[in-house]
Amino acid sequence: MADEIRHDPAETAALADRIGAHADHLEGTAGAHTRNTRQRLASVRGRDPLANAVVHSAEQVLNVVKQAERQLRRHLRDVQGGLHEMNRRHEENDKALHDMVKRIHTRSEAQDTARKGWTDRAKGPDRSLKPATVTVQWRPGMPKAQFARKAQQLQELGRRGELYKATNPVSRDKKITEDYKGALIRIISNNHKDNPELAEAARKVARSMHPDHISELQTGGRDHWEGIRMLDGYTNEEIGKRQIWPSIKNLPDGTPIKIRVKWK
């Protein structure tokens, strides 16, 4: 008989933030490619104005996307807490963003409510079933820091007993992730109206990324903004569609899942 697992959203969000911060730290040290790139960038700093501009922009772009996502999540937490639903001034300045943020939260809560009422779907790991171990492997083309963050998050969720084979097709509201990405891009535009080149570079990076469910929907994750973080698109597709899903698609619903991380 399946046990209904009790997710602690605050704990999961804190875990994601903690591992995300660690991954950001690793971004400058994980892998020879990243180290060499930073060394090359550093070697031209201060020597050539054009090279300086390129270096500065390359560093800025990633920070712009990260800062925009932190800002988006602050807005969502405000709506969640009923503090002031972002705030009236923000609504007046950008009603489209205000509406997107409200919609992300409302639809996320609706998904949680529907989940609680499931009667014909796995709602947690079935402890009577033998756990399955799934290998998540780094592939060339994956940013190493982003792979490390995603892999560590999954591994920790598996260690805590939160991952299991979900009933398919999974329950998903695609509008949540669409609006999450749309709101992020809108924040980037609003924050950098005085620097259109930087704004466009950051929007380009954001468009190439995916709003990723930290705990994959196919492994029992909630379809809620609290469990979403932006992730490199190739890394997301490779891990979710080509590594995890083929490994679990034939397992009984509710099968507990553990994660093994492989770098080579």
C-alpha positions in Angstrom: 0.0 0.0 0.0 1.4 3.4 -1.0 2.3 5.9 1.8 1.3 9.5 1.1 4.5 11.4 1.5 4.2 14.7 3.3 6.1 17.3 1.4 7.5 20.3 3.3 7.4 23.1 0.7 9.5 25.4 2.9 12.2 22.8 3.4 12.3 21.9 -0.2 12.6 25.5 -1.2 15.4 26.0 1.3 17.2 23.0 0.0 17.0 24.3 -3.5 18.3 27.7 -2.4 21.1 26.1 -0.5 22.2 23.8 -3.3 21.7 26.6 -5.8 24.0 28.9 -3.9 26.6 26.1 -3.7 26.3 25.6 -7.4 26.8 29.3 -8.0 30.0 29.0 -6.0 31.1 26.0 -8.0 30.5 27.9 -11.3 33.9 29.4 -11.1 35.7 26.2 -10.2 33.8 23.2 -11.6 35.7 21.8 -14.6 38.7 22.7 -16.7 36.6 24.4 -19.3 35.1 26.9 -16.9 38.4 27.6 -15.2 40.2 28.1 -18.5 37.5 30.4 -19.7 37.7 32.6 -16.6 41.5 32.6 -16.9 41.2 33.8 -20.5 38.7 36.5 -19.6 40.9 37.6 -16.7 43.9 37.8 -19.0 42.4 40.5 -21.2 40.8 42.5 -18.5 42.2 46.0 -18.4 44.2 45.6 -21.6 41.7 46.4 -24.4 38.5 48.4 -24.2 36.6 46.1 -26.5 37.8 43.0 -24.7 36.9 44.6 -21.4 33.3 45.2 -22.7 33.0 41.6 -23.7 34.3 40.3 -20.4 32.0 42.7 -18.4 29.0 41.7 -20.4 29.6 38.0 -20.2 29.8 38.2 -16.4 26.8 40.6 -16.2 24.4 38.5 -18.2 24.4 35.5 -15.9 24.0 37.8 -12.9 21.1 39.7 -14.5 19.2 36.4 -15.0 19.9 35.2 -11.5 18.9 38.6 -9.9 15.7 38.7 -12.0 14.7 35.2 -10.8 15.4 36.1 -7.2 13.2 39.2 -7.7 10.4 37.1 -9.3 10.4 34.7 -6.3 10.2 37.6 -3.9 7.1 38.8 -5.7 5.6 35.3 -5.6 6.3 35.0 -1.9 4.6 38.3 -1.3 1.5 37.1 -3.1 1.7 33.8 -1.3 1.9 35.5 2.1 -1.0 37.9 1.2 1.2 40.8 2.3 0.3 43.2 -0.5 0.1 41.1 -3.6 3.4 42.7 -4.9 2.2 46.2 -4.3 0.0 48.8 -5.9 2.8 50.9 -7.3 4.2 47.8 -9.1 0.8 46.9 -10.4 0.4 50.4 -11.8 3.9 50.3 -13.4 3.5 46.9 -15.0 0.1 45.4 -14.8 1.0 42.5 -17.2 3.8 41.4 -14.8 1.5 41.8 -11.8 -1.2 39.6 -13.5 1.4 37.0 -14.5 2.7 36.7 -10.9 -0.8 36.4 -9.5 -1.7 33.8 -12.1 1.5 31.7 -11.4 0.6 31.5 -7.7 -3.2 30.9 -8.3 -2.6 28.1 -10.7 0.1 26.5 -8.6 -2.2 26.4 -5.6 -4.9 24.9 -7.8 -2.5 22.1 -8.7 -1.7 21.5 -5.1 -5.5 21.3 -4.3 -6.1 18.8 -7.1 -3.1 16.7 -5.9 -4.6 16.3 -2.5 -7.8 14.9 -4.0 -6.2 12.2 -6.1 -7.7 8.8 -5.7 -6.4 7.0 -8.8 -2.8 8.2 -8.8 0.3 7.4 -6.8 0.6 10.1 -4.0 3.8 8.9 -2.5 6.4 6.1 -2.5 5.1 2.6 -2.0 7.4 1.1 0.7 6.4 -2.4 -0.3 8.2 -2.0 -3.6 12.0 -2.4 -4.1 13.6 1.0 -4.7 15.1 1.7 -8.1 18.4 3.5 -8.6 18.5 5.9 -11.5 21.8 7.2 -12.9 22.0 10.9 -13.8 25.0 11.6 -15.9 26.8 14.7 -17.0 27.1 15.0 -20.8 29.3 17.3 -22.9 27.4 20.5 -23.5 25.9 20.7 -20.0 27.1 23.6 -17.9 28.8 21.8 -15.1 27.6 24.1 -12.3 24.0 23.7 -13.5 24.3 19.9 -13.8 25.8 19.7 -10.4 22.9 21.8 -8.9 20.2 19.7 -10.5 21.9 16.4 -9.8 22.6 17.3 -6.1 19.0 18.4 -5.7 17.6 15.1 -7.1 20.1 13.1 -5.1 19.1 14.8 -1.8 15.4 14.4 -2.5 16.0 10.7 -3.2 17.9 10.4 0.0 15.0 11.9 1.9 12.6 9.4 0.4 10.6 12.0 -1.7 11.2 10.5 -5.2 9.0 7.9 -6.6 7.5 6.7 -10.0 4.5 9.0 -10.6 1.4 7.9 -12.4 1.6 8.9 -16.0 0.6 11.0 -17.7 1.6 13.4 -15.0 -0.7 16.2 -13.9 0.7 19.5 -15.3 -0.5 23.0 -15.9 1.9 24.3 -18.6 0.7 27.8 -18.0 2.6 27.9 -14.7 6.0 27.4 -16.3 5.1 29.6 -19.3 4.2 32.5 -17.1 7.2 31.9 -14.8 9.6 32.3 -17.8 7.5 35.2 -19.2 7.6 37.1 -15.9 11.3 36.5 -15.6 12.0 38.0 -19.1 9.7 40.9 -18.3 11.6 41.7 -15.1 14.9 41.6 -17.0 13.5 44.1 -19.5 12.1 46.4 -16.7 15.3 46.3 -14.7 17.6 47.3 -17.6 15.7 49.8 -19.8 18.8 52.0 -19.7 21.0 49.2 -21.1 19.1 47.6 -24.0 22.2 45.6 -25.2 22.6 44.0 -21.8 18.8 43.4 -21.5 18.7 41.6 -24.8 21.7 39.5 -24.0 20.1 38.4 -20.7 16.7 37.8 -22.4 18.5 35.6 -24.9 20.0 33.5 -22.2 16.7 33.3 -20.3 14.9 32.2 -23.4 17.4 29.3 -23.8 16.7 28.1 -20.3 13.8 26.1 -19.0 11.7 26.6 -15.8 12.7 23.3 -14.3 10.8 21.3 -11.6 13.4 20.6 -9.0 11.7 17.4 -8.2 10.6 16.1 -11.6 6.9 15.7 -12.1 7.6 12.1 -13.2 9.3 11.4 -9.9 6.4 12.8 -7.8 7.3 16.5 -7.8 4.7 19.2 -7.2 3.6 21.3 -10.1 4.1 24.5 -8.1 6.2 27.6 -8.5 7.9 26.9 -5.1 9.6 23.9 -6.8 10.7 25.6 -10.0 14.1 27.1 -10.8 15.5 28.1 -14.2 17.9 25.6 -15.7 19.9 25.2 -18.9 17.6 23.9 -21.5 19.8 21.0 -22.8 20.6 19.9 -19.2 16.9 19.8 -18.4 15.9 17.8 -21.5 18.8 15.4 -21.2 18.2 14.6 -17.5 14.4 14.5 -17.6 13.5 13.0 -21.0 16.6 10.9 -21.9 18.0 9.8 -18.6 15.3 9.6 -15.9 12.1 8.8 -17.9 13.6 5.8 -19.9 14.8 4.4 -16.6 11.5 4.5 -14.8 8.7 4.3 -17.4 8.2 0.6 -16.9 8.3 0.6 -13.1 5.2 0.2 -11.0 3.6 3.4 -9.9 4.9 4.4 -6.5 8.3 2.7 -6.8 10.8 4.6 -4.6 13.7 6.2 -6.5 17.3 6.8 -5.5 19.7 8.9 -7.6 23.2 8.0 -8.6 25.3 10.8 -10.0 28.0 10.1 -12.7 30.4 12.6 -14.1 32.2 10.4 -16.7 
